[in-house]
Amino acid sequence: MKKNPIQFAVVREDPQIEMDIVNNFALERATLIGSGGCTAFCLKALKPEIEITLIEPNAAQIELIKTKSWILKGLHLPKMFGLENSSVKSLIECGNFESLFRQFRLFVQEFIVSEPEIEKSFQTNSPQIWEEVFAHPYWQIAFDLFFSDAMLVTMFGEAAIQHAPKNSYPAYFRRRLEKGLRRDDFHRNYFLHHIFLGRYLLKTNSLPFYLFHSIKNLDFEFFNDFAQNFEGFTGKQLAHFSNIFDWCDGGIVRQIAARAAESLEKGSVVTFRQLNNQKDYRAFFGASFRWLETGEIVERDRSLFYEKIEIGEKIL
């Protein structure tokens, strides 16, 4: 029977946020959630000397990051990184979440709009087609079918949807993608290309940062366990928690936040995202953090997935 140990082939988070943090706060170290490794690769492409630790409890995800690192060193990019055509063998299509989006994409292409028409809209910056797509009777059905609570729980477990209103994910993802497809930069958004084409478009201004900048240093330290067991939040650094709080109960979030707040030095920055989850986690980090206003960052976020992006600077 089929069983894929890789949950996420890519990081569906805009790495520009972490890149800006590292630059603006002059950080030389970072601890990140590993996932598909994309954010870590972008930080290394931006700042080769940065020291990065990747927290990842899934050994298969660590092996995926190592495989990507090996290929990036050899620059054998086109086929393996989805720059030629969509393939389940590409390193950006090999996870369970990518399988879900692949079935969503095939449904859209079968019942609503063809792949050539989709690619043409991205290549020629032609947004008109998408309003017709949004009005199509099968558009909402596509989300109902592939982003139901039953599907997400089967794929990721109950923890993945515990903080969201019941049966809210189909409408949530539809609103987020429609918003992104209406943006002026939709045609350059590689997250949308990946979702609707299963690949990236081979254009410099439409690729992840790490795929059009050379990476001289791909050395990472790996912590193969959960974030609540990590004791390396020391010194001045970026502590990136991805959206793991969406998956955690309040006690675990409090444990992670307290450990980070206690160990991080002044000048460190923490960041986390929330997907269909409106809970306020700032207080869990205590009074030593100054939280940035991130409304504009959420609006610019190319990944489109998150309704909350929190960035806190340790000031005490």
matplotlib code that plots the C-alpha trace (Angstrom):
import matplotlib.pyplot as plt

x = [0.0, 1.2, 2.6, 4.6, 6.7, 7.3, 4.5, 5.8, 8.0, 8.2, 7.8, 4.6, 5.8, 7.3, 11.0, 11.3, 9.9, 12.8, 15.3, 14.2, 14.4, 18.0, 19.0, 17.2, 18.2, 21.8, 21.3, 24.1, 22.3, 18.9, 16.8, 14.1, 11.5, 12.9, 9.9, 11.0, 14.1, 13.2, 13.5, 16.8, 18.1, 17.0, 18.8, 22.0, 21.7, 21.3, 23.9, 26.3, 27.9, 24.7, 24.6, 21.3, 19.8, 16.8, 14.3, 12.5, 11.0, 10.4, 13.6, 12.2, 12.0, 15.6, 16.7, 14.7, 16.6, 19.9, 19.0, 18.0, 21.3, 23.3, 21.5, 21.8, 25.6, 25.7, 23.3, 21.3, 18.2, 15.7, 14.1, 14.6, 13.2, 10.2, 11.6, 10.8, 7.5, 5.2, 6.4, 5.7, 9.4, 10.5, 11.7, 8.9, 6.1, 7.0, 5.1, 1.6, 0.4, 1.7, -0.3, -3.4, -2.8, -2.0, -5.5, -7.0, -5.1, -6.2, -9.8, -9.6, -8.0, -10.5, -13.7, -12.9, -9.8, -7.1, -3.4, -2.3, -4.9, -3.6, 0.0, -0.9, -2.5, 0.8, 3.1, 1.2, -0.1, -3.7, -5.9, -9.3, -9.5, -9.6, -12.8, -14.5, -12.9, -14.2, -17.7, -17.6, -19.9, -17.1, -14.7, -16.2, -16.7, -13.0, -12.3, -15.1, -13.7, -10.0, -9.9, -12.6, -12.0, -12.1, -9.4, -7.1, -7.5, -6.8, -3.7, -2.3, -4.3, -6.8, -4.1, -3.8, -7.2, -7.8, -7.9, -10.0, -13.8, -15.4, -15.6, -14.0, -11.0, -12.6, -13.9, -10.6, -8.3, -10.7, -10.7, -6.9, -6.2, -8.8, -7.2, -3.7, -5.0, -6.5, -3.2, -1.2, 1.8, -0.1, 1.7, 5.1, 4.0, 5.8, 3.5, 0.6, 2.5, 3.3, -0.3, -1.9, 0.9, 2.8, 6.1, 7.9, 8.1, 11.7, 11.8, 14.2, 11.5, 9.2, 11.5, 12.3, 15.3, 17.6, 17.0, 18.4, 21.2, 24.2, 24.6, 28.2, 27.4, 24.7, 25.9, 23.0, 22.8, 19.8, 17.7, 15.6, 12.9, 10.1, 10.5, 9.5, 12.5, 15.0, 17.4, 19.4, 17.4, 20.5, 22.4, 21.1, 19.3, 16.2, 13.8, 11.4, 8.4, 6.7, 3.0, 3.7, 1.4, -1.5, -0.6, 0.0, -2.3, -1.9, 0.3, 2.9, 2.8, 3.4, 6.3, 8.0, 7.5, 8.7, 11.9, 12.6, 11.9, 14.1, 17.1, 17.2, 19.3, 18.2, 18.1, 16.8, 13.6, 10.9, 8.4, 5.5, 2.5, -1.1, -3.3, -7.1, -6.3, -7.0, -5.6, -3.3, 0.0, 2.0, 1.4, 3.0, 6.4, 6.2, 6.8, 10.3, 9.2, 8.1, 5.7, 5.8, 2.8, 2.6, -0.6, 1.3, 3.5, 0.5, -0.9, 2.5, 2.9, 3.2, 2.4, -1.1, -1.8, -1.6, -4.0, -1.6, 2.2, 3.8, 7.2, 8.6, 11.9, 13.3, 14.0, 14.8]
y = [0.0, 3.5, 5.6, 8.7, 9.8, 13.3, 15.6, 18.9, 19.1, 22.8, 25.5, 27.4, 30.6, 33.7, 33.7, 37.4, 38.0, 36.1, 37.5, 41.1, 40.2, 38.9, 42.0, 44.6, 43.2, 42.1, 38.5, 36.0, 32.9, 31.4, 28.5, 27.4, 24.7, 22.5, 21.4, 21.5, 23.6, 26.5, 29.3, 28.0, 27.9, 31.4, 32.7, 30.9, 32.4, 35.8, 35.5, 32.5, 33.0, 32.7, 29.7, 27.8, 25.0, 23.2, 21.7, 18.8, 15.8, 13.9, 12.2, 11.9, 15.7, 16.0, 13.6, 15.7, 18.8, 17.0, 15.7, 19.2, 20.6, 18.0, 18.9, 22.6, 22.2, 20.4, 22.9, 20.1, 22.2, 22.1, 18.7, 18.1, 21.5, 21.6, 24.1, 22.0, 20.3, 19.0, 15.7, 13.7, 13.0, 16.6, 17.8, 20.3, 17.8, 14.8, 15.5, 14.6, 18.2, 18.4, 15.3, 17.1, 20.2, 18.0, 16.5, 19.9, 21.2, 18.3, 18.8, 22.5, 21.7, 19.0, 20.9, 24.6, 25.8, 24.1, 24.1, 26.1, 28.8, 28.9, 29.2, 31.9, 34.0, 33.9, 34.3, 37.3, 38.9, 38.3, 38.3, 38.4, 34.6, 34.2, 36.1, 33.6, 30.8, 32.2, 32.3, 28.8, 26.3, 23.8, 26.3, 26.2, 22.4, 22.0, 23.4, 21.5, 18.2, 18.7, 20.9, 19.4, 18.6, 14.9, 15.2, 17.3, 15.1, 12.0, 13.5, 15.4, 14.3, 16.2, 18.5, 20.2, 21.7, 21.9, 25.8, 26.4, 26.7, 23.4, 22.9, 26.3, 25.3, 25.1, 28.7, 29.8, 28.5, 29.7, 33.3, 33.3, 32.0, 34.3, 37.3, 36.3, 35.8, 39.3, 40.9, 43.0, 40.6, 37.4, 36.5, 36.6, 34.6, 31.3, 29.9, 30.3, 28.8, 25.8, 25.3, 25.7, 24.3, 22.0, 23.7, 27.0, 29.2, 29.7, 33.4, 35.2, 37.4, 34.4, 32.0, 31.3, 33.4, 30.4, 29.2, 32.2, 33.1, 30.8, 29.2, 28.9, 27.4, 24.7, 23.5, 23.1, 21.6, 19.4, 18.8, 15.7, 16.3, 18.6, 22.3, 21.9, 19.7, 22.1, 23.8, 25.9, 29.2, 30.9, 34.1, 36.6, 34.9, 34.6, 32.0, 31.0, 28.8, 28.5, 27.8, 25.0, 26.7, 25.8, 22.2, 22.6, 22.8, 25.8, 24.0, 23.2, 26.7, 28.1, 25.7, 26.6, 30.4, 30.4, 28.5, 30.9, 34.0, 32.8, 31.8, 34.3, 37.4, 41.0, 41.8, 38.4, 38.1, 35.5, 34.9, 32.6, 32.3, 31.3, 29.6, 29.9, 30.4, 33.7, 32.8, 35.4, 33.9, 37.0, 36.9, 33.5, 35.1, 37.4, 41.1, 41.2, 41.3, 44.2, 43.1, 44.7, 45.8, 43.3, 44.2, 45.3, 42.2, 40.0, 41.9, 41.5, 37.8, 35.9, 32.5, 33.8, 31.1, 33.0, 35.5, 36.3, 36.7, 37.7, 39.2, 40.0, 41.6, 40.8, 44.2, 43.2]
z = [0.0, -0.7, 2.1, 1.6, 4.6, 3.1, 4.1, 2.5, -0.6, -0.3, 2.3, 1.5, 3.2, 1.6, 2.5, 1.8, 5.3, 6.9, 4.5, 5.4, 9.2, 8.9, 7.0, 9.0, 12.4, 11.4, 12.5, 11.9, 13.3, 12.7, 13.9, 11.5, 11.1, 8.4, 6.3, 2.6, 3.3, 1.0, 3.5, 4.7, 1.1, 0.5, 3.7, 2.6, -0.9, 0.7, 3.4, 3.0, 6.4, 8.4, 10.8, 10.5, 12.6, 11.2, 13.6, 11.9, 13.7, 10.4, 9.3, 5.7, 5.5, 6.6, 3.9, 1.4, 2.4, 2.2, -1.3, -2.4, -1.0, -3.0, -6.2, -5.6, -5.2, -8.6, -10.2, -11.8, -11.4, -14.3, -14.0, -10.3, -9.3, -11.6, -14.1, -17.2, -16.5, -13.8, -12.4, -9.3, -9.3, -9.0, -5.6, -5.4, -6.1, -3.9, -0.7, 0.4, 0.4, -3.1, -4.0, -2.6, -4.7, -7.8, -7.6, -7.0, -10.1, -12.3, -11.3, -12.2, -15.5, -16.3, -15.4, -15.5, -17.5, -19.4, -18.4, -21.6, -20.7, -17.1, -18.3, -20.8, -18.1, -16.1, -19.1, -20.5, -17.3, -18.3, -15.2, -17.0, -17.2, -13.5, -12.9, -15.2, -13.3, -10.0, -11.4, -12.7, -10.9, -10.3, -8.7, -5.2, -5.6, -6.2, -2.7, -1.1, -2.5, -1.7, 1.4, 3.5, 7.2, 6.4, 3.8, 5.9, 9.0, 7.0, 5.6, 8.6, 11.7, 14.0, 15.3, 11.9, 12.0, 15.8, 16.0, 12.9, 12.8, 11.7, 7.9, 7.3, 5.2, 1.7, 1.9, 3.6, 0.9, -1.9, -0.5, -0.1, -3.6, -5.2, -3.4, -4.7, -8.3, -8.2, -7.2, -9.6, -9.2, -9.7, -12.9, -11.1, -8.1, -8.0, -5.3, -7.7, -10.5, -8.3, -7.3, -10.8, -13.0, -10.6, -11.6, -11.6, -14.7, -15.9, -15.5, -13.1, -11.6, -11.1, -9.3, -5.6, -4.6, -4.1, -7.7, -9.4, -6.9, -6.4, -2.9, -1.7, 1.7, 2.3, 5.7, 8.2, 11.7, 12.1, 15.2, 14.6, 17.2, 18.1, 18.8, 22.5, 23.0, 21.4, 23.8, 21.2, 21.5, 22.8, 21.9, 19.3, 16.4, 14.4, 15.8, 13.1, 14.1, 10.8, 11.6, 14.1, 16.6, 14.4, 15.2, 18.9, 21.9, 24.2, 26.6, 24.0, 22.5, 26.0, 26.6, 23.3, 23.8, 27.4, 26.5, 23.6, 25.7, 28.5, 26.3, 23.5, 23.9, 23.4, 19.7, 18.7, 16.6, 16.7, 13.8, 13.4, 11.1, 11.6, 9.0, 9.7, 13.4, 15.1, 18.6, 20.2, 21.2, 21.9, 25.6, 25.8, 25.1, 28.0, 28.3, 26.9, 23.2, 21.1, 18.4, 15.0, 13.0, 10.2, 8.3, 5.3, 5.4, 5.4, 2.4, 0.5, 1.5, -1.8, -0.2, 0.4, 3.0, 6.3, 7.9, 10.7, 10.6, 13.9, 14.3, 17.7, 18.7, 22.1, 23.7, 27.3]

ax = plt.figure().add_subplot(projection="3d")
ax.plot(x, y, z, "-o")
ax.set_aspect("equal")
plt.show()
